[in-house]
Amino acid sequence: MLAKEETQQKGKGRKRRSTPSEDGREGKRKDGKEGPKPQGGGGKMRLDAQSVGYFRRVGDRLSESFEDDEEREMFVGNVLSEVKGKAATVAMDRTGSITLERLLPLSSPQQVGELLLELGGESGSGFKEISCDRCGSHVVESALRQMSRWDAETQKDSSETSENEESEELLEVQVLSLSQVVRDNVADFIRHVHGSHVVRTLLHVLGGCLGPPRTEAHPAGGKNGRCAPRLTDFEIPTSFWYELKSLTETLMENVNLSVTDAAASTVFQTMLTVCHKKRPKLCKQLLRRTMEYLTGHSAAPGVSPLLVFLKDQNSSHPIETIIQLSHKPLLRDLYKNHLKGHLVDLALHPIANFPIQRLIAASAKYKLFLSLFDELVQGVEAILAAGHMGVIIQLAESCAESGEKQDDIMQCLLDAFHCAEPGSRLVSCLPLFMSLLTYEVYYQCETAEGSTQTETPLTSICYHGSRLVQALAKFKERSLLLSSLRTLSPADLLTLASDPAGSHALQSLIITSSDKGRGKILKRLEGQLVQMACSRLGSRVLEAMWSSASISQKLSIAQELALCESQLKSDQFARHVWAKFALSHFVHRKAYWQEIQTGESKKRKLFSDILE
């Protein structure tokens, strides 16, 4: 179909944009001959301009929908027949690679297996070159990811069972063949910037869990970019369980690379994460052996070698993963035999402070956290001065999770921000925490004496300050924060509600307040609700307040908003507030509105009682 179209257009002389090659450019051959062309001086073959144009049109067609499955299958079959015999050349061309990557999810397991067979050859020896190629690695990864359909394909009717088993067996054999090649050349693979990605995808497939593809954009809100991607489970053949064990054993023989090479480090982190999820017992063994390697090096007398690794850019990353996945005995050994007495110094280090954050988080559910806290609390002011807010925030988060040391961390923060004494300064703690400024800097006071200058507007709100307040809002005792919130002027509250960072902190405080406390906050916001409703962020805070408000509080909010009906209905954000609060019913059918709100309030209370 598409192949015929290519033949018809041969002599039209249409000018096409060239496809970037390995070095980002593609030039024309001086001899004007067609067919695959060697690239650069390395002898790598690339597609001719005619073939590039063909795969571009294939890509355009894939962007459109197919009428039915039969048309799609025919199209995929035709394209793959064009690829046959030159799969490696197509895979290592930028345009061909992108097209194959999009085509493979539409292909059958048999077709994917046949493509891998051609790429690797009977012995699998071709996999190394393809997997370590900038473009080819994406094709291999896409082919590996199709194993996630292994169980789905076997659910078809019995007449197709035999054919499906054969096709799945071919794909299974090719995955195992690739894994064998990786094991035979493991150091070359895991140190290679592209080959390491193939090994990581292979580990996921052998473990029966997949994360998002490499080409997918990272989700928004990535300031805390250390969150692990969500893994989706799928069925795997029994052979993969044994192969995963063999591959991890081979990787452990090269564990030295995990702390010296950045690409290899990511492979080891993936190995540990996959095994933690799918093979917990194997993961414990791998964690123990890795720690034995890290702590088995010679160092200065009385100094653990782990302290050196924690401060290294490459080795600190796998240690973070080890800490996150460790069980209680390993964490206890890590602290008592290697880190005890060094936590503050490590928290002040520009690299080592990140593994320390992971350690604080991992220990929150154990008594070990109390020892960590007592040591770290001595250096809170120095850590704040160093700007390592992640450590402070994680301390507060772990205090909230464990229910321990909450009064101690709060008192420590009040001292650090110079608002503990005299007592009149206590109510200024919220703006100080939100801005991460001491009392003297925020209020521009030169002496330790003096009263709170409430006329100072809230202008400096920072991300880490908001994260700190959100953590403190989870404490059992929140009266100090809420008292400070109620002293803010209506203008400051509006500023807080409309700020990207401040709105999250305000929302946390409103939700955790009692009905009486929420009523006091609402009283302070009188006259500001319409502006909040017309703000992208403020409208979300208002919705959060509404969700937890009492009937009388909802009535107060509705009365103020209803006065500006035309303004709210015409605003892109406020119109959603108008609809969600059912304010049209409030204006025209007030009794019915009250009946609805009363019913919702009873439902919410009922579910709350059940959950408690």
C-alpha positions in Angstrom: 0.0 0.0 0.0 2.5 2.6 1.2 5.3 0.8 -0.6 3.4 1.3 -4.0 3.0 5.0 -3.2 6.8 5.2 -2.6 7.4 3.6 -6.1 5.1 6.1 -7.8 6.8 9.1 -6.3 10.4 8.0 -7.2 10.9 10.4 -10.1 9.0 13.5 -8.9 12.2 15.2 -7.5 10.4 16.4 -4.4 13.0 18.0 -2.0 13.0 16.4 1.4 14.5 17.6 4.7 17.5 15.5 5.6 17.5 13.4 8.8 19.9 14.1 11.6 22.5 11.3 12.0 24.7 10.4 15.0 26.5 13.7 14.8 23.2 15.6 14.3 23.5 16.2 10.5 23.1 14.2 7.3 24.9 15.2 4.1 24.5 14.0 0.5 26.8 11.4 -1.1 29.0 12.9 -3.7 28.6 9.9 -6.0 24.8 10.3 -6.0 24.3 6.5 -5.6 21.3 5.1 -3.8 21.2 2.5 -1.1 22.5 2.4 2.5 25.4 4.8 3.1 28.3 4.5 5.5 28.2 7.1 8.2 31.3 9.2 9.0 34.5 7.2 9.2 33.1 4.4 11.4 31.4 2.5 8.6 27.9 2.8 10.0 25.2 2.4 7.4 22.3 4.9 7.1 19.2 5.1 5.0 19.1 6.8 1.6 16.9 9.9 1.2 14.1 7.9 -0.6 13.8 5.5 2.4 13.9 8.4 4.9 10.9 10.0 3.0 9.1 6.7 3.1 9.4 6.3 6.9 8.4 9.9 7.4 5.1 9.2 5.6 4.7 6.1 7.7 5.1 8.3 10.8 2.5 10.7 9.4 0.1 7.8 8.8 0.6 6.5 12.3 -0.6 9.9 13.6 -4.0 9.2 12.0 -6.5 6.6 13.2 -7.3 3.4 11.4 -10.8 2.4 10.3 -10.5 -1.1 11.9 -8.1 -3.7 13.2 -7.8 -5.3 9.8 -6.6 -2.1 8.2 -4.1 -1.5 11.0 -2.7 -5.0 10.8 -2.3 -4.8 7.0 -0.5 -1.4 7.3 1.9 -2.7 10.0 2.6 -5.9 8.0 3.4 -3.9 4.9 5.8 -1.5 6.7 7.6 -4.4 8.5 8.0 -6.2 5.1 9.8 -3.1 3.9 12.0 -3.1 7.0 12.9 -6.8 6.5 16.5 -7.3 5.5 17.6 -3.8 6.6 16.2 -3.7 10.1 19.6 -2.6 11.7 20.0 0.2 9.2 16.4 1.4 9.8 16.8 1.1 13.6 20.0 3.2 13.7 18.5 6.0 11.5 16.8 8.8 13.4 13.6 8.8 11.3 13.5 5.0 11.0 14.1 4.6 14.7 11.2 7.0 15.6 8.9 5.2 13.2 9.8 1.7 14.5 9.4 2.8 18.1 5.8 4.0 17.3 5.0 0.9 15.1 6.1 -1.8 17.6 3.2 -1.3 20.1 0.8 -1.9 17.1 2.7 -5.1 16.1 2.0 -8.6 17.1 4.4 -10.5 19.5 5.4 -12.6 16.5 6.3 -9.5 14.5 8.2 -8.0 17.4 10.1 -11.3 17.9 11.0 -11.5 14.2 12.3 -7.9 14.3 14.5 -8.6 17.3 15.7 -11.8 15.7 16.9 -9.9 12.7 18.5 -7.2 14.8 20.4 -9.6 17.0 21.0 -12.4 14.5 20.8 -16.1 15.3 23.5 -15.8 18.0 22.3 -12.4 19.3 25.7 -10.9 18.6 24.1 -7.9 16.8 22.3 -6.7 19.9 25.3 -5.0 21.3 25.8 -2.6 18.4 22.1 -1.8 18.2 21.6 -1.3 21.9 24.6 1.0 22.2 23.4 3.2 19.4 21.7 6.5 20.1 18.7 5.6 17.9 18.8 1.8 17.9 18.6 1.7 21.7 15.1 3.3 21.6 14.0 0.6 19.2 15.3 -2.2 21.4 13.6 -0.7 24.4 10.3 -0.4 22.6 10.5 -4.0 21.5 11.3 -5.1 25.1 8.3 -3.2 26.4 6.0 -5.2 24.2 6.5 -8.2 26.6 4.0 -6.4 28.9 1.3 -7.7 26.5 2.5 -11.3 27.0 -0.4 -12.2 29.3 -3.0 -10.2 27.4 -2.3 -12.0 24.1 -2.9 -15.4 25.7 -6.5 -14.5 26.6 -7.8 -14.9 23.0 -10.0 -17.8 22.0 -8.7 -21.3 21.9 -8.4 -21.6 18.1 -5.6 -19.0 18.2 -3.9 -20.4 21.3 -1.2 -22.5 19.5 -0.3 -19.6 17.2 -0.1 -17.2 20.1 2.1 -19.5 22.1 4.5 -19.8 19.2 4.7 -16.0 18.7 5.1 -15.4 22.4 7.8 -18.0 22.6 9.8 -16.3 19.8 9.6 -13.0 21.7 10.5 -14.7 24.9 13.6 -16.4 23.3 14.8 -13.1 21.9 14.5 -11.3 25.2 16.5 -14.1 26.9 19.1 -13.9 24.0 19.5 -10.1 24.6 20.0 -10.8 28.3 22.7 -13.3 27.5 24.5 -10.8 25.4 24.2 -8.2 28.2 25.7 -10.7 30.7 28.6 -11.5 28.3 29.4 -7.8 27.8 28.0 -6.4 31.0 30.6 -3.7 31.7 30.4 -2.3 28.2 26.6 -2.2 28.4 26.1 -0.6 31.8 28.8 2.1 31.2 27.4 3.1 27.9 25.1 6.1 27.9 22.5 4.4 25.6 23.3 0.7 26.4 22.6 1.4 30.1 19.0 2.4 29.2 18.5 -0.9 27.4 19.7 -2.8 30.5 17.4 -0.9 32.8 14.4 -1.7 30.6 15.5 -5.3 30.4 15.6 -5.5 34.2 12.1 -4.1 34.4 10.8 -6.6 31.8 12.5 -9.6 33.4 11.0 -8.5 36.7 7.5 -8.1 35.3 7.1 -4.4 35.9 7.3 -1.3 33.7 7.7 2.4 34.3 6.9 5.2 31.8 8.9 5.1 28.6 12.2 7.0 28.4 10.7 9.4 25.8 7.8 10.4 27.9 8.0 13.9 29.4 8.5 14.1 33.2 5.3 14.9 35.1 4.8 18.4 36.4 5.7 19.4 39.9 9.1 18.0 39.7 10.8 20.2 42.3 11.0 17.2 44.5 12.4 15.2 41.5 13.5 12.2 43.6 10.2 10.5 43.5 10.4 7.0 41.9 8.2 6.5 38.8 5.1 4.3 39.3 5.7 0.7 38.0 3.0 -1.3 36.3 3.0 -5.1 36.9 2.4 -7.7 34.1 2.7 -11.4 33.8 6.0 -12.9 32.7 7.2 -16.4 31.7 8.9 -18.5 34.3 12.2 -18.3 32.5 12.4 -14.6 33.3 12.5 -15.2 37.0 15.7 -17.4 36.6 17.2 -15.0 34.1 16.7 -12.0 36.4 18.6 -13.9 39.1 21.4 -14.6 36.6 21.6 -11.0 35.4 21.7 -9.6 38.9 24.5 -12.0 39.8 26.5 -10.8 36.8 25.9 -7.2 37.7 27.0 -7.8 41.3 30.3 -9.0 39.9 30.8 -5.4 38.6 29.4 -3.6 41.6 32.5 -1.4 41.7 31.2 0.4 38.6 28.0 1.4 40.5 30.1 3.9 42.6 32.4 5.1 39.9 30.3 5.4 36.7 27.2 7.6 36.4 25.5 5.4 33.8 26.3 2.2 35.7 25.0 3.7 38.9 21.5 4.1 37.4 21.5 0.5 36.3 22.2 -0.7 39.8 19.5 1.6 41.2 17.0 0.1 38.8 18.1 -3.4 39.7 17.6 -2.8 43.4 14.2 -1.1 42.8 12.9 -3.9 40.6 14.0 -6.6 43.0 12.6 -4.7 46.0 9.2 -4.7 44.3 9.2 -8.2 42.7 11.9 -10.3 44.5 12.1 -8.9 48.1 14.4 -11.7 49.4 16.8 -11.3 46.5 16.7 -7.5 47.1 17.8 -8.0 50.7 20.8 -10.1 49.6 21.8 -7.5 47.0 21.5 -4.7 49.5 23.6 -6.5 52.0 26.3 -7.4 49.4 26.4 -3.9 48.1 26.9 -2.5 51.6 29.6 -5.0 52.3 31.4 -3.7 49.2 30.9 0.0 50.1 32.1 -0.5 53.7 34.9 -3.0 52.9 37.4 -0.5 51.6 40.3 0.8 53.6 40.0 4.3 55.0 41.6 6.4 57.7 41.8 4.7 61.1 38.4 5.0 62.8 36.7 6.5 59.8 34.2 4.5 57.7 34.8 4.5 54.0 31.1 5.1 53.6 31.6 8.7 54.6 33.8 9.2 51.5 31.2 7.5 49.2 28.4 9.7 50.6 30.2 12.8 49.5 30.8 11.7 46.0 28.5 12.8 43.2 28.3 9.3 41.6 28.3 7.0 44.6 25.8 9.0 46.6 23.0 8.1 44.3 23.1 4.3 44.7 23.5 4.9 48.5 20.3 6.9 48.5 18.5 4.0 46.8 20.0 1.5 49.2 18.8 3.6 52.2 15.3 4.0 50.8 14.9 0.2 50.2 16.7 -1.0 53.4 15.1 -3.0 56.1 15.4 -2.1 59.8 18.6 -4.2 60.7 20.5 -2.7 57.8 19.5 0.9 58.6 20.5 0.3 62.2 23.9 -1.1 61.2 24.4 1.8 58.8 23.8 4.4 61.5 25.5 2.7 64.5 28.7 1.5 62.7 29.2 4.2 60.1 27.3 7.4 60.5 26.8 8.0 64.2 28.4 11.2 65.3 28.8 12.5 61.7 25.2 13.3 60.8 25.5 17.1 61.2 28.6 17.3 59.1 27.0 15.2 56.4 23.8 17.3 56.5 26.0 20.4 55.9 27.7 18.8 52.9 26.4 19.8 49.4 26.1 16.2 48.2 25.9 14.0 51.3 22.8 15.9 52.7 20.6 14.1 50.2 21.3 10.6 51.4 20.8 11.9 54.9 17.3 13.1 53.9 16.6 9.6 52.7 17.9 8.1 56.0 15.6 10.4 58.0 12.6 9.4 55.9 13.4 5.7 56.1 13.9 5.7 59.9 10.6 7.5 60.7 8.8 4.2 61.5 11.5 2.9 63.7 12.9 3.9 67.1 16.1 4.6 65.3 14.6 8.0 64.3 14.9 9.2 67.9 18.7 8.8 67.8 18.9 10.5 64.4 16.8 13.4 65.6 18.7 13.9 68.8 22.0 14.2 66.8 20.7 16.4 64.0 18.7 18.8 66.2 22.0 20.1 67.5 22.9 21.5 64.1 19.5 22.9 62.9 20.7 26.5 62.8 23.9 25.6 60.9 21.9 23.5 58.4 19.5 26.4 57.9 22.4 28.7 57.3 23.8 26.3 54.8 20.5 26.4 52.9 19.9 22.6 53.1 16.2 23.0 53.8 15.5 19.5 52.5 17.0 18.1 55.7 14.9 20.4 58.0 11.7 19.6 56.1 12.3 15.9 56.2 12.9 16.1 59.9 9.6 17.8 60.3 7.9 15.3 58.0 9.3 12.4 60.0 8.3 13.9 63.3 4.7 14.2 61.9 4.8 10.6 60.6 6.3 9.1 63.8 4.4 11.3 66.2 7.6 11.8 68.1 9.7 14.9 68.9 7.1 17.4 67.5 7.4 19.9 70.4 11.2 19.6 70.3 11.4 20.5 66.5 8.9 23.3 66.9 10.9 24.8 69.8 14.1 24.4 67.9 12.6 26.2 64.8 11.3 29.1 67.0 14.8 29.5 68.5 16.4 29.4 65.1 14.1 32.1 63.6 14.5 34.2 66.8 10.8 34.3 67.7 10.8 32.2 70.8 11.6 35.1 73.2 10.0 37.4 74.2 6.6 35.6 74.0 5.1 38.4 72.0 7.1 37.3 69.0 5.5 33.8 68.9 2.5 35.0 66.8 4.9 36.0 64.0 6.2 32.5 63.4 4.1 31.8 60.3 5.4 34.6 58.1 9.0 33.9 59.3 8.7 30.2 58.4 7.0 31.0 55.0 9.8 33.4 54.1 12.7 31.6 55.8 13.8 34.8 57.4 14.7 35.5 61.0 12.6 37.9 63.0 15.3 40.7 62.8 15.6 40.4 59.0 11.9 40.1 58.3 10.8 43.0 60.5 14.1 45.0 60.1 14.8 45.1 63.8 18.4 45.7 64.9 17.9 44.7 68.5 16.6 41.6 70.2 13.9 43.7 71.9 10.8 45.2 70.4 7.3 44.2 69.6 6.0 42.5 66.5 5.6 44.9 63.6 2.3 43.6 62.2 2.2 46.3 59.5 5.0 44.6 57.6 3.4 43.1 54.5 3.8 39.4 53.6 5.9 39.6 50.4 8.6 37.0 50.7 7.1 33.5 50.3 9.4 30.6 49.2 8.8 27.0 48.2 10.8 25.4 51.0 9.1 27.7 53.6 5.7 26.4 52.3 6.9 22.8 52.5 8.0 23.3 56.1 4.7 24.8 57.1 2.8 22.0 55.4 4.8 19.5 57.4 4.2 21.4 60.6 0.5 21.5 59.8 0.4 17.7 60.3 1.5 18.0 64.0 -0.8 17.1 66.8 -0.4 20.6 68.3 -0.9 23.3 65.7 -2.3 26.1 67.8 0.8 28.3 67.4 0.7 28.2 63.6 -3.1 28.8 63.5 -2.8 31.7 66.0 -0.1 33.2 63.8 -2.3 32.7 60.7 -5.2 34.6 62.4 -2.9 37.6 63.0 -2.2 38.1 59.3 -4.1 41.0 57.6 -6.8 40.2 55.0 -4.3 41.5 52.3 -1.6 39.1 53.6 -4.1 36.2 53.6 -5.0 37.0 50.0 -1.3 37.2 49.1 -0.8 33.8 50.7 -3.8 32.3 48.9 -2.7 33.6 45.5 0.9 32.5 45.7 2.1 29.2 44.0 3.8 28.1 47.2 1.8 29.9 49.8 -1.6 28.6 48.6 -0.6 25.0 49.5 0.5 26.0 53.0 -2.7 28.0 53.6 -4.8 25.1 52.3 -3.1 22.7 54.7 -3.7 25.0 57.7 -7.4 25.5 56.8 -8.1 21.8 56.4 -6.4 20.9 59.7 -8.3 23.7 61.7 -11.2 23.0 63.9 -14.6 24.5 62.9 -14.1 27.3 65.3 -10.6 28.0 64.0 -11.8 27.9 60.4 -14.5 30.3 61.3 -11.9 32.8 62.6 -9.9 32.5 59.4 -13.0 33.0 57.3 -13.8 36.1 59.4 -10.4 37.5 58.5 -11.0 36.9 54.8 -14.3 38.8 54.6 -14.2 41.1 51.7 -11.5 39.1 49.9 -13.5 36.0 48.8 -14.4 37.4 45.4 -10.8 38.2 44.6 -9.8 34.7 45.8 -12.5 33.1 43.6 -11.1 35.0 40.5 -7.5 33.7 41.2 -6.2 30.5 39.7 -4.7 29.4 43.0 -7.0 31.3 45.4 -10.0 29.5 43.9 -8.5 26.2 44.9 -7.9 27.4 48.4 -11.5 28.6 48.5 -12.7 25.2 47.3 -10.6 23.5 50.0 -12.2 25.7 52.7 -15.7 25.0 51.3 -15.1 21.2 51.4 -14.3 21.3 55.2 -16.7 24.2 56.1 -19.8 23.9 58.3 -23.2 24.9 57.0 -23.1 28.3 58.7 -19.6 28.9 57.2 -20.8 27.9 53.8 -23.8 30.3 54.2 -21.4 33.2 55.0 -19.2 32.4 51.9 -22.2 32.1 49.6 -23.7 35.4 50.8 -20.5 37.3 49.9 -20.0 35.6 46.6 -23.6 35.9 45.5 -23.3 39.7 45.5 -21.0 39.6 42.5 -22.8 37.0 40.3 -22.0 38.6 36.9 -18.3 39.0 37.8 -17.9 35.4 39.0 -19.8 33.9 36.1 -17.6 35.7 33.5 -14.3 34.8 35.2 -12.5 31.7 33.9 -11.7 30.5 37.4 -14.6 31.8 39.5 -17.2 30.3 37.2 -16.1 26.9 38.4 -16.5 28.1 42.0 -20.0 29.4 41.2 -21.0 26.0 39.8 -19.3 23.9 42.5 -20.9 25.9 45.3 -24.3 25.7 43.6 -24.7 29.4 44.0 -27.4 29.7 41.3 -29.6 27.6 43.7 -28.5 29.8 46.6 -29.7 32.9 44.7 -33.0 31.5 43.4 -33.9 28.5 45.6 -32.2 29.1 48.9 -34.2 26.5 50.9 -33.3 23.8 48.3 -29.6 24.9 48.4 -29.6 24.6 52.2 -31.1 21.1 51.9 -28.4 20.0 49.5 -25.6 21.4 51.7 -27.1 19.8 54.9 -27.2 16.4 53.1 -23.6 16.7 51.9 -22.5 17.7 55.4 -24.1 14.6 56.9 -22.6 12.3 54.3 -19.1 13.8 55.0 -19.5 13.3 58.7 -20.7 9.7 58.3 -17.7 8.8 56.1 -15.4 10.6 58.5 -16.8 8.5 61.4 -16.4 5.3 59.4 -12.8 6.1 58.5 -11.9 6.9 62.1 
